[in-house]
């Protein structure tokens, strides 16, 4: 009888245990384009930035407000010509962007620290600091020299995608007409080298055929750092339900984005603003503020996306239903075109947790989706490398 009463008491205690708050989870985002802001004259990653006059969506103040514990800061390089000069220029840029990430974040040793392993991320989080992984969006800067992957690995990069918005020397892009029908011969070797180094393969932006081939060839799970589900919105940048299930079956994860929940409204005025935005670090503080004012004015009349927070949550719930909670994560494409009414920047992240709770997801489910699944994939890549 005493044992039964003891068990009943334990059950009551467990039932009454408070649910975790959003900030109690290890919250990571797999695709932060924020480094494009790091070189801006007169700008600080730790400062307060008024959304009316500054387009940045991620900074240390907002990380505190939205309890974003960290993520992957992207070395993004624009596509250029597939020739020796194009590769050399891109490599110089990527090296500079990597150095800029290091220099900017190292200025805040009491607030953020660099991670290259899942264990690092957990240790840094326990210490009360933000977590900074590095990623490479578009492997174009490598040219045809795959030994350069080792250099970027040594620079701390642990996540990389082969391609961006246009076909390159490694793979076909989801946004271009097929050239290789998936991976090029060099792209197949790129997959092997990524596996050998223990770097996670990012399949966002890759064509369906390139995704299929990477999934088949890779010895470790794939990650889609900022993609959504085609079953909820039909667009080539999104992954169809069948492929999401195949990704999950091989242990991978899809990090749901706020982009391409609708068609992109990219008229001439917006395209011109985007072109200036991608080079915002070259603008004076006055020109930066003018860009922000024009951007916000256009948002009021011609939004980039015909979507909002409700549409985003519908996409998230669809992807969870297809993939399962063990294979979903978050990569909203902050500072790279992401953000929607109701989820304009990372300070809104607690709303996602609230909505997932309302949909019936548990603390264990949320812990997986906010950070656990990402770290599991990082660990799997490192483990696969150690066996080769």
C-alpha positions as CSV (number, residue, x, y, z in Angstrom):
1,X,0.0,0.0,0.0
2,X,2.8,2.4,0.9
3,X,4.4,1.7,-2.5
4,X,1.2,2.5,-4.3
5,X,0.8,5.7,-2.3
6,X,4.4,6.7,-3.1
7,X,3.8,6.0,-6.8
8,X,0.6,8.1,-6.8
9,X,2.4,10.9,-5.1
10,X,5.2,10.8,-7.8
11,X,2.5,10.9,-10.5
12,X,0.9,13.9,-9.0
13,X,4.2,15.7,-8.7
14,X,5.0,14.9,-12.3
15,X,1.6,16.0,-13.5
16,X,1.9,19.3,-11.6
17,X,5.5,20.0,-12.7
18,X,5.6,23.4,-14.5
19,X,6.1,23.4,-18.2
20,X,9.3,24.9,-19.4
21,X,9.3,28.5,-20.5
22,X,10.6,29.3,-24.0
23,X,13.8,30.6,-22.6
24,X,14.4,27.3,-20.8
25,X,15.0,25.5,-24.1
26,X,18.3,25.5,-26.0
27,X,17.0,27.6,-29.0
28,X,19.1,27.5,-32.1
29,X,18.5,28.8,-35.7
30,X,20.4,27.2,-38.5
31,X,20.7,30.1,-40.9
32,X,21.6,33.6,-39.8
33,X,22.6,36.0,-42.6
34,X,23.4,38.7,-40.0
35,X,27.1,38.8,-40.8
36,X,26.3,41.0,-43.8
37,X,25.6,43.7,-41.1
38,X,28.9,43.2,-39.2
39,X,31.0,45.4,-41.4
40,X,28.6,48.4,-41.3
41,X,30.3,51.6,-40.3
42,X,29.0,52.9,-37.0
43,X,27.0,49.7,-36.3
44,X,27.3,47.4,-33.3
45,X,26.0,43.9,-32.9
46,X,25.2,44.7,-29.3
47,X,23.4,48.0,-29.9
48,X,19.8,48.9,-30.0
49,X,18.5,49.1,-33.5
50,X,15.2,50.7,-34.2
51,X,13.3,48.7,-36.9
52,X,12.1,51.9,-38.5
53,X,15.6,52.9,-39.3
54,X,17.5,49.6,-39.3
55,X,16.7,46.4,-41.2
56,X,18.7,44.0,-38.9
57,X,16.6,41.2,-37.3
58,X,19.3,39.6,-35.2
59,X,21.5,41.3,-32.6
60,X,22.4,40.5,-29.0
61,X,19.6,42.7,-27.6
62,X,17.0,40.8,-29.7
63,X,18.7,37.4,-28.9
64,X,18.0,38.2,-25.2
65,X,14.4,39.4,-26.0
66,X,13.5,36.3,-28.0
67,X,15.7,33.8,-26.1
68,X,17.6,32.8,-29.2
69,X,20.5,31.0,-27.7
70,X,22.5,31.0,-30.9
71,X,22.8,29.4,-34.3
72,X,24.8,29.3,-37.5
73,X,26.2,32.6,-38.7
74,X,26.5,32.3,-42.5
75,X,29.4,33.0,-44.8
76,X,27.2,33.8,-47.8
77,X,29.0,34.5,-51.2
78,X,27.2,35.8,-54.2
79,X,27.4,33.7,-57.3
80,X,29.8,34.9,-60.0
81,X,31.4,33.5,-63.1
82,X,32.5,29.9,-63.1
83,X,36.1,30.7,-64.0
84,X,39.5,31.3,-62.3
85,X,38.9,35.0,-61.5
86,X,35.4,34.4,-60.3
87,X,36.6,31.7,-57.9
88,X,39.5,33.8,-56.7
89,X,37.4,36.8,-56.0
90,X,34.8,34.7,-54.2
91,X,37.4,32.9,-52.1
92,X,38.9,36.3,-51.0
93,X,35.4,37.5,-50.1
94,X,34.5,34.3,-48.1
95,X,37.8,34.4,-46.2
96,X,37.1,38.1,-45.4
97,X,33.5,37.3,-44.2
98,X,34.8,34.5,-42.0
99,X,37.3,36.8,-40.5
100,X,34.6,39.5,-40.0
101,X,32.4,37.0,-38.1
102,X,35.3,36.0,-35.9
103,X,36.3,39.6,-35.2
104,X,32.8,40.9,-34.5
105,X,31.7,38.1,-32.1
106,X,35.1,37.9,-30.3
107,X,34.4,41.5,-29.2
108,X,31.7,40.1,-26.8
109,X,33.5,37.3,-24.9
110,X,31.1,37.6,-21.9
111,X,28.0,37.3,-24.1
112,X,28.7,34.9,-27.0
113,X,31.2,32.1,-27.8
114,X,32.1,30.0,-30.7
115,X,31.1,26.3,-31.1
116,X,32.3,23.6,-33.5
117,X,30.7,20.6,-31.7
118,X,27.4,19.8,-30.1
119,X,29.3,19.4,-26.8
120,X,30.6,23.0,-27.2
121,X,27.1,24.3,-27.8
122,X,25.8,22.6,-24.6
123,X,28.7,23.8,-22.6
124,X,28.4,27.4,-23.8
125,X,24.7,27.4,-23.1
126,X,25.2,26.1,-19.6
127,X,27.7,29.0,-19.0
128,X,24.9,31.4,-19.9
129,X,26.4,32.6,-23.2
130,X,25.0,32.6,-26.7
131,X,26.3,30.0,-29.1
132,X,28.0,30.9,-32.5
133,X,28.4,28.2,-35.1
134,X,29.6,29.1,-38.6
135,X,28.2,27.9,-41.9
136,X,28.9,28.4,-45.6
137,X,26.0,29.2,-47.9
138,X,27.2,28.4,-51.4
139,X,30.5,26.5,-51.8
140,X,31.2,28.5,-55.0
141,X,34.3,30.2,-53.3
142,X,36.0,26.8,-53.2
143,X,36.4,26.9,-57.0
144,X,37.6,23.5,-58.1
145,X,40.0,23.0,-55.1
146,X,38.3,20.8,-52.5
147,X,41.3,21.1,-50.2
148,X,39.9,24.5,-49.3
149,X,37.1,22.7,-47.5
150,X,39.7,21.8,-44.9
151,X,40.6,25.5,-44.5
152,X,37.0,26.5,-43.8
153,X,36.6,23.5,-41.5
154,X,39.7,24.9,-39.6
155,X,38.0,28.3,-39.6
156,X,35.2,26.7,-37.7
157,X,32.6,26.0,-40.4
158,X,30.5,22.9,-39.6
159,X,27.6,23.3,-42.0
160,X,27.9,24.0,-45.8
161,X,25.7,23.8,-48.9
162,X,27.0,23.2,-52.3
163,X,24.9,25.8,-54.2
164,X,22.8,28.9,-53.9
165,X,20.4,30.5,-56.4
166,X,22.2,29.5,-59.6
167,X,23.9,26.4,-60.8
168,X,27.6,26.2,-60.0
169,X,30.5,23.8,-60.3
170,X,29.1,21.5,-57.7
171,X,25.4,21.2,-58.3
172,X,22.1,22.4,-59.8
173,X,20.2,25.0,-57.9
174,X,16.5,24.8,-57.3
175,X,16.3,28.2,-58.8
176,X,17.9,27.4,-62.2
177,X,17.5,25.2,-65.3
178,X,19.3,21.9,-64.7
179,X,22.8,21.7,-66.0
180,X,24.2,18.6,-64.2
181,X,20.9,16.8,-63.5
182,X,21.8,17.0,-59.8
183,X,25.4,17.0,-58.7
184,X,28.4,17.4,-60.9
185,X,31.2,14.9,-60.8
186,X,33.1,17.5,-58.6
187,X,29.9,17.8,-56.5
188,X,30.0,14.1,-55.7
189,X,33.5,14.4,-54.5
190,X,32.4,17.4,-52.4
191,X,29.9,15.2,-50.6
192,X,32.7,12.7,-49.8
193,X,35.0,15.4,-48.5
194,X,32.3,16.9,-46.4
195,X,31.7,13.5,-44.8
196,X,35.4,12.9,-44.3
197,X,35.7,16.2,-42.5
198,X,32.6,15.7,-40.4
199,X,30.8,18.8,-41.8
200,X,27.0,18.7,-42.1
201,X,25.7,18.9,-45.6
202,X,23.1,21.6,-46.1
203,X,20.6,20.8,-48.9
204,X,18.7,24.1,-48.9
205,X,18.8,25.7,-52.4
206,X,19.8,22.4,-54.1
207,X,17.6,21.0,-56.8
208,X,15.5,18.0,-56.2
209,X,17.9,15.8,-58.1
210,X,20.9,17.2,-56.2
211,X,19.0,16.5,-52.9
212,X,18.3,12.9,-54.0
213,X,21.9,12.3,-54.9
214,X,23.3,13.9,-51.7
215,X,20.9,11.9,-49.6
216,X,22.0,8.7,-51.4
217,X,25.8,9.4,-51.2
218,X,26.2,11.0,-47.8
219,X,27.3,8.8,-44.9
220,X,25.7,11.2,-42.4
221,X,22.3,12.9,-42.2
222,X,21.5,16.0,-44.3
223,X,20.1,19.2,-42.9
224,X,18.0,21.8,-44.7
225,X,19.0,25.0,-42.9
226,X,16.2,27.2,-44.2
227,X,13.5,25.4,-46.3
228,X,9.8,24.9,-46.0
229,X,7.4,22.2,-47.2
230,X,6.1,22.1,-50.8
231,X,3.0,20.3,-49.7
232,X,1.9,23.5,-47.9
233,X,3.2,25.9,-50.7
234,X,4.3,24.7,-54.1
235,X,7.7,26.3,-54.8
236,X,11.0,24.8,-56.0
237,X,12.8,26.1,-53.0
238,X,10.6,24.0,-50.7
239,X,10.9,20.3,-50.3
240,X,8.0,18.0,-51.2
241,X,6.5,15.6,-48.6
242,X,8.0,12.5,-50.1
243,X,11.5,13.9,-49.9
244,X,10.8,15.2,-46.4
245,X,9.9,11.6,-45.4
246,X,13.1,10.2,-47.0
247,X,15.2,12.9,-45.3
248,X,13.7,11.8,-41.9
249,X,14.2,8.1,-42.7
250,X,17.9,8.8,-43.0
251,X,18.1,10.8,-39.8
252,X,18.1,14.3,-41.3
253,X,16.1,17.4,-40.4
254,X,14.4,20.3,-42.1
255,X,14.6,23.7,-40.5
256,X,11.4,25.5,-41.4
257,X,11.9,29.0,-42.9
258,X,9.7,32.1,-43.1
259,X,10.4,32.4,-46.8
260,X,8.5,31.0,-49.8
261,X,5.2,30.6,-48.0
262,X,4.0,32.5,-50.9
263,X,5.4,33.7,-54.2
264,X,8.1,36.4,-53.8
265,X,7.0,39.9,-54.8
266,X,10.2,41.1,-56.3
267,X,9.3,44.1,-58.4
268,X,12.0,46.5,-59.8
269,X,11.9,48.8,-56.8
270,X,12.3,45.9,-54.3
271,X,15.1,44.3,-56.4
272,X,17.0,47.6,-56.4
273,X,16.6,47.8,-52.6
274,X,17.8,44.2,-52.2
275,X,20.8,44.9,-54.3
276,X,21.7,47.8,-52.0
277,X,20.9,45.8,-48.9
278,X,23.3,42.9,-49.8
279,X,26.1,45.6,-49.8
280,X,24.8,47.5,-46.8
281,X,28.2,47.6,-45.2
282,X,29.5,49.7,-48.1
283,X,26.9,52.4,-47.3
284,X,27.3,55.4,-45.0
285,X,25.1,55.4,-41.8
286,X,22.9,58.0,-43.5
287,X,22.4,55.8,-46.6
288,X,21.7,52.8,-44.4
289,X,18.9,54.7,-42.6
290,X,17.5,55.9,-46.0
291,X,17.5,52.3,-47.3
292,X,15.6,51.2,-44.2
293,X,13.0,53.9,-44.6
294,X,12.4,53.1,-48.3
295,X,12.2,49.4,-47.4
296,X,9.6,49.9,-44.7
297,X,7.6,52.3,-47.0
298,X,7.5,49.6,-49.7
299,X,6.5,47.0,-47.1
300,X,3.4,49.0,-46.4
301,X,2.3,48.9,-50.1
302,X,4.0,46.0,-51.7
303,X,5.1,43.4,-49.1
304,X,7.7,40.8,-50.2
305,X,5.5,37.9,-49.0
306,X,1.8,37.4,-49.0
307,X,2.1,35.6,-45.7
308,X,2.1,36.2,-41.9
309,X,2.6,34.5,-38.6
310,X,-0.5,32.4,-39.0
311,X,0.6,31.2,-42.4
312,X,4.0,30.4,-41.0
313,X,2.6,28.3,-38.2
314,X,0.5,26.4,-40.6
315,X,3.7,25.6,-42.5
316,X,5.5,24.6,-39.3
317,X,2.6,22.2,-38.3
318,X,2.5,20.7,-41.8
319,X,6.2,19.9,-41.8
320,X,6.0,18.5,-38.3
321,X,3.1,16.2,-39.4
322,X,5.1,15.0,-42.3
323,X,8.6,14.7,-40.8
324,X,7.9,14.0,-37.1
325,X,9.2,15.9,-34.2
326,X,12.6,14.2,-34.4
327,X,13.3,15.8,-37.8
328,X,12.1,19.4,-37.6
329,X,14.1,22.5,-36.6
330,X,14.1,26.2,-37.3
331,X,16.0,28.4,-39.8
332,X,13.8,31.4,-40.6
333,X,16.4,33.1,-42.9
334,X,16.8,36.1,-40.6
335,X,18.5,39.0,-42.2
336,X,18.3,37.2,-45.6
337,X,14.8,38.0,-46.6
338,X,12.9,36.2,-43.8
339,X,10.4,37.6,-41.4
340,X,6.7,38.2,-41.7
341,X,4.0,40.3,-40.1
342,X,3.7,38.9,-36.6
343,X,7.1,37.3,-36.7
344,X,9.2,40.3,-37.8
345,X,12.4,39.4,-36.0
346,X,13.7,36.9,-33.4
347,X,12.1,38.7,-30.5
348,X,8.9,37.0,-31.7
349,X,10.2,33.4,-31.2
350,X,8.4,32.8,-27.9
351,X,5.1,33.0,-29.9
352,X,6.2,29.9,-31.8
353,X,6.6,28.0,-28.6
354,X,3.2,29.1,-27.4
355,X,1.5,28.0,-30.6
356,X,3.3,24.6,-30.6
357,X,2.2,24.1,-26.9
358,X,-1.4,24.9,-27.9
359,X,-1.1,22.3,-30.7
360,X,-0.2,19.7,-28.0
361,X,3.6,19.4,-28.3
362,X,5.4,18.5,-25.1
363,X,8.6,19.9,-23.5
364,X,10.5,16.9,-25.0
365,X,9.1,17.6,-28.4
366,X,10.0,21.3,-28.2
367,X,13.5,20.6,-26.9
368,X,14.1,18.4,-30.0
369,X,12.8,21.0,-32.5
370,X,14.4,24.1,-31.0
371,X,17.9,22.6,-30.7
372,X,18.2,18.9,-30.0
373,X,17.7,17.8,-33.6
374,X,20.3,20.2,-34.9
375,X,22.9,19.0,-32.4
376,X,22.1,15.4,-33.1
377,X,22.8,15.9,-36.8
378,X,26.1,17.8,-36.0
379,X,27.1,14.9,-33.7
380,X,26.2,12.3,-36.4
381,X,28.4,14.1,-39.0
382,X,31.3,14.1,-36.5
383,X,30.7,10.4,-35.7
384,X,30.6,9.4,-39.3
385,X,33.9,11.2,-40.0
386,X,35.6,9.3,-37.1
387,X,34.8,6.0,-38.7
388,X,36.2,6.8,-42.2
